[in-house]
Amino acid sequence: MKTLLTLLILLGTLLSSACTLHKIDVQQGNIVTTDMVNQLKAGMSPKQVRFIMGTPLIIDTFNPNHWIYLYYLHGGDGHIKQYHLNIEFRDDKLLSFTGDVPQKKIGAVP
């Protein structure tokens, strides 16, 4: 009887450890790469910027010349990364962009 109880406990422990859930990475927002940002040049039209960068996650309601690209990565291991890029236009031309993308900090348009 003692052996059977020990065997059941061992089997239960083994089965419960096999049921551990695998947590996946969850990506949200705009994927923005350094290569994409490097293509941005002062004076580009909003249409040209949208072609390179894609549709912004946020266009400021009170200032449609301000576009915001956001990206969140919630890793299955618990880490969280967040990147953002702010783009400003004046007179329908790219004026500046600030923010960060993986592996490179971004400053004003050269």
N, C-alpha and C positions, 0 to 999 in steps of 0.2 A: 504494500500500500504506500509506504514511504517512497519507494522507488518510482511508483506511478505518479505521485504528487510532484516529485522533483522533476520528472520527465515532462509533465504538463507545464510546470512553471518555466522550464528551459525552453520548451516549444513556444509558449506564449511570448516570452521575451524575444526569441528569435523572429517570430512573425511580426511583432510590433516594431522591431527595429527595421525590418524590411519595408515597412509602410511609410517611411520618412518621405515627406513631400519634397520635390525638387522645386525651388523657387526660381522663376525666370526673371530676366531683365525686362523692365518695362520702359519703353521710350515714348516720350510725348513731346509734341511741338515740332518746330522746324529743325531739320538737320542742316547745320551750317558748317562748312569746311573752310579751312584756311585758303584752299585753292579758289573757292567761290569768292571770298572776301578780297583776295588779291586781284580779281578781275574788275573790282569796282574802281571807277575813275571819276574825278570831279567833273561835273557838267553832264553826266549821263541822265537820260530821261527816266521817269518812273517806269515806263514800259521796259526799257533796257535793264534796269535794276531787277524788276520782277522776273524777267527772262533768266537772269543769272541766279537770283536768290530764291525764286519761287514766291508764292503768296505769303505776305507777312501774317503772323499769328494775330497781331493787333495793329489796327490803324486807329490812331487817336481820334475820337469823335470830335473833339474840340479843336484839333489841329491835324487835318488830314495830310499835312506835309511831314508828319512824324510816324514812321513805321517801326514796329518792334518785332523782332524775331526772338523767340524763346525756345529753349530745348532743355528737357529734364530727362535724366536717366536714373531710374530707381533700380539699382542692382539687386539681384537675387540674394547677394551676400549682405545686403543691408546698406551699402554705400549709396549716396545720392550725389549726382553731379548736376550742376545747372550752368547753362551758358546763355548769354543774351547779346543781342546786337541792336543798337538804336540807329536808325537811318533818318537823316533830315534832308528835306528838299527846300529849295527856294526858287520861285519862278519856274517850277517844273524842271529843275535841274538838281542833281545830287550835290548837296552842299558839304555834308560831313557824315561820318559814321563812327560810333564809339561802342565799346563793349568788349566781349571776349569770346573766343572760340577755342576749341581744344588745341593745346600746345602753342598758342600764340595770342598775345594781347594786341588789341586793335586800337589805333588812335585816329586822328583826323585824316581826312583825304589829303594826300600829298599834293 
